[in-house]
Structure formats: structure tokens, C-alpha cells
């Protein structure tokens, strides 16, 4: 959608799916989309066209509720989370634009939703629907850095801008006090 313009559909996705994470590769002019129900990542031209399954596999599939969820492009790779499996995944983009082998980069984070890179290589902050934000290091270890004591209620995403971290709390499980938490990122 252009500023002041009207929205228009650029691709048809399965009606029984759940498009969730979106990421734009500006250089290749391609859009990536996670589907949490089908457990796949679609790729399509940014200007519109046919969406094709770019990546699939057990690591992206749901086990009970939702699979592939958050999505980012970082260092020539597509990164995604799997909510049911509690994992962070990295999928290299090959020289021809196809998906490389799916790599599990972190585990043990139930209800992981969206994430953002901190600017330190592959270090990221991950929002978890169970009221936590975790700092995830490149080796896959992770530490909880924000909790309900900080004001979190079902955080669904996280954004980093400079030294500020923005975490919207949807509060969709409690229905009380949805908010935007702003925290300082120590560098």
C-alpha cells in the first residue's frame, strides 16, 4: 500500500491457513510469509504474484496449535520461530534464492512468537506468549530478561531501535492492561 493509497491484494494464500510473520527482501524484491497452520514459509514477488512454498519441514510444522510464526531476514538467511516447538530456526538463502537446510538455532522457549535482532551478530530478543522476553545468544543459550513484573502480558512482538526495545503486550489471554513496554538495551 502506498501512502494515501488503497490496499490491494498481491497474492492469494490458502483460506485455511494463518499468514503470520512477514519479511521483505528489498534487494531481491521478494516477500516471505510464515503460515502458522500449514507450517511453511511462502515466497512471492513483492509487487505481487503467485505465492510458492519456499521452505517446509517438520521444524516448521505445528504440533498442537501453531508452527512457523515470527519471521526476519538477517545475514542472507530467513529466520523463523515455531511457537509449538519453542524453537528459533535459521534457513540460509542459497545463491539461486532457494531454501538451504533448516537449522535449529535455539530450543526450550515455549510459546515463542516474534523476535528482533539486537544488532550484535545473531543475538536476538524473543517475545514469548507466556509473558516473557528472552535474550537468545548465537550459541542457542537464552536468559529471560523481561517478565510480568516488568508489565508484560502476552507479548506478541518485539522491536529494537538503537538502544530501545519496544514490546507490545497484547494481553489477549487476560484481556487486562494491553500496553507497550519500552526497555533499554545494554550494548
C-alpha distance (Angstrom), angle and dihedral (degrees) to the residues before:
residue distance angle dihedral
X1 . . .
X2 3.78 . .
X3 3.82 120.0 .
X4 3.79 106.8 -80.3
X5 3.79 90.1 6.2
X6 3.74 132.1 116.7
X7 3.80 122.9 -103.0
X8 3.77 118.0 -110.1
X9 3.78 132.8 -176.9
X10 3.79 114.8 -102.5
X11 3.82 98.3 -179.0
X12 3.78 141.3 11.8
X13 3.80 113.8 -126.2
X14 3.82 125.8 -172.7
X15 3.82 110.7 -72.5
X16 3.81 91.0 -139.5
X17 3.82 93.1 54.5
X18 3.79 132.8 85.2
X19 3.82 113.9 -129.9
X20 3.78 104.2 -154.4
X21 3.81 123.0 154.4
X22 3.80 121.0 40.7
X23 3.80 129.6 -167.3
X24 3.79 129.9 174.7
X25 3.80 122.2 -146.5
X26 3.80 98.2 -154.9
X27 3.79 94.2 -173.4
X28 3.82 95.2 53.2
X29 3.83 92.1 31.0
X30 3.80 90.7 -130.3
X31 3.80 130.5 136.0
X32 3.80 122.4 -145.6
X33 3.83 121.7 -156.5
X34 3.80 130.2 -173.9
X35 3.80 118.1 -143.5
X36 3.80 108.9 -153.9
X37 3.82 95.0 -166.4
X38 3.80 99.3 45.6
X39 3.82 94.0 35.9
X40 3.79 96.2 -132.2
X41 3.78 140.5 115.3
X42 3.79 116.5 -128.5
X43 3.79 125.3 -155.8
X44 3.78 125.8 -160.0
X45 3.79 139.8 160.9
X46 3.81 110.1 -82.4
X47 3.81 90.8 -129.8
X48 3.81 89.9 55.1
X49 3.76 138.9 -88.4
X50 3.76 141.5 119.4
X51 3.79 116.9 -15.4
X52 3.80 112.1 -138.5
X53 3.79 129.8 -171.3
X54 3.79 103.9 -99.2
X55 3.82 97.9 176.2
X56 3.79 134.3 12.5
X57 3.77 137.4 158.7
X58 3.77 143.6 118.4
X59 3.81 91.7 -71.3
X60 3.84 90.1 63.6
X61 3.82 97.7 41.5
X62 3.82 125.1 99.0
X63 3.79 120.4 -115.4
X64 3.81 97.6 -162.9
X65 3.80 113.9 -17.1
X66 3.81 119.2 -1.9
X67 3.77 134.9 2.2
X68 3.82 126.2 179.9
X69 3.79 106.6 29.4
X70 3.82 127.0 147.4
X71 3.81 117.8 42.5
X72 3.81 135.6 -167.7
X73 3.80 137.2 163.1
X74 3.79 112.9 -132.0
X75 3.82 133.0 160.8
X76 3.84 96.8 -12.9
X77 3.79 92.1 -48.1
X78 3.77 138.7 99.8
X79 3.80 111.4 -127.7
X80 3.80 121.8 -162.2
X81 3.77 140.3 169.5
X82 3.79 128.8 -135.8
X83 3.81 110.7 -145.4
X84 3.82 96.9 -162.1
X85 3.79 95.9 43.6
X86 3.83 95.2 41.3
X87 3.78 93.1 -131.8
X88 3.79 142.1 137.7
X89 3.80 112.9 -143.1
X90 3.80 133.3 -164.0
X91 3.80 122.0 -159.5
X92 3.80 116.2 -175.0
X93 3.79 116.8 -137.5
X94 3.81 107.2 -130.8
X95 3.81 123.7 -137.2
X96 3.82 88.1 -97.6
X97 3.82 92.8 50.0
X98 3.79 96.8 -107.2
X99 3.79 124.4 129.7
X100 3.78 118.1 -90.6
X101 3.81 123.5 -150.2
X102 3.82 114.3 -51.4
X103 3.81 110.6 -112.7
X104 3.80 122.5 -160.3
X105 3.81 104.1 -138.3
X106 3.83 100.6 174.7
X107 3.81 136.8 10.4
X108 3.80 139.3 -177.1
X109 3.81 99.9 60.3
X110 3.81 107.1 120.9
X111 3.81 115.6 -156.5
X112 3.81 94.0 13.3
X113 3.79 109.2 174.5
X114 3.79 122.6 167.5
X115 3.81 131.9 -8.1
X116 3.79 144.7 -171.8
X117 3.77 132.9 -150.7
X118 3.80 115.0 -116.0
X119 3.79 95.4 -143.8
X120 3.81 92.9 -103.7
X121 3.80 102.9 109.3
X122 3.79 109.5 -87.0
X123 3.83 96.5 -13.0
X124 3.79 111.3 124.3
X125 3.79 144.1 174.8
X126 3.80 115.5 -128.1
X127 3.81 126.0 -158.7
X128 3.80 113.5 -142.9
X129 3.79 123.3 -161.4
X130 3.81 88.1 -138.3
X131 3.83 88.5 75.7
X132 3.78 100.6 -91.7
X133 3.77 140.3 110.2
X134 3.80 114.8 -154.8
X135 3.78 130.0 -159.8
X136 3.81 105.4 -136.2
X137 3.79 117.8 -160.4
X138 3.83 124.5 -151.7
X139 3.82 90.5 -103.3
X140 3.84 90.3 59.2
X141 3.79 97.3 -107.4
X142 3.76 114.1 131.6
X143 3.77 140.1 -168.5
X144 3.78 129.6 -162.7
X145 3.81 108.6 -115.5
X146 3.85 102.6 169.0
X147 3.82 129.3 35.8
X148 3.83 140.2 165.1
X149 3.81 86.9 -76.7
X150 3.81 85.7 68.9
X151 3.83 91.5 50.5
X152 3.81 101.5 -91.5
X153 3.80 119.4 152.8
X154 3.80 113.8 171.2
X155 3.81 98.6 -32.8
X156 3.80 110.0 -154.5
X157 3.79 102.2 -177.3
X158 3.77 144.2 9.4
X159 3.80 132.4 -152.3
X160 3.79 130.6 -169.0
X161 3.79 122.4 -154.2
X162 3.76 115.4 172.0
X163 3.79 107.0 -49.9
X164 3.81 94.5 -21.6
X165 3.79 125.5 96.3
X166 3.81 118.8 -159.3
X167 3.80 118.6 -159.7
X168 3.82 119.3 178.9
X169 3.79 112.5 -154.0
X170 3.80 108.5 -151.0
X171 3.83 93.5 -170.7
X172 3.80 87.1 -156.6
X173 3.81 92.0 147.5
X174 3.81 95.4 49.7
X175 3.81 102.2 25.4
X176 3.81 88.3 -144.7
X177 3.80 130.1 113.2
X178 3.81 105.5 -9.2
X179 3.79 104.6 -167.2
X180 3.77 148.6 159.9
X181 3.78 114.6 -112.1
X182 3.81 118.6 -157.3
X183 3.79 116.9 -162.6
X184 3.80 134.6 174.9
X185 3.80 119.2 -111.5
X186 3.79 112.7 -140.6
X187 3.78 109.4 -142.3
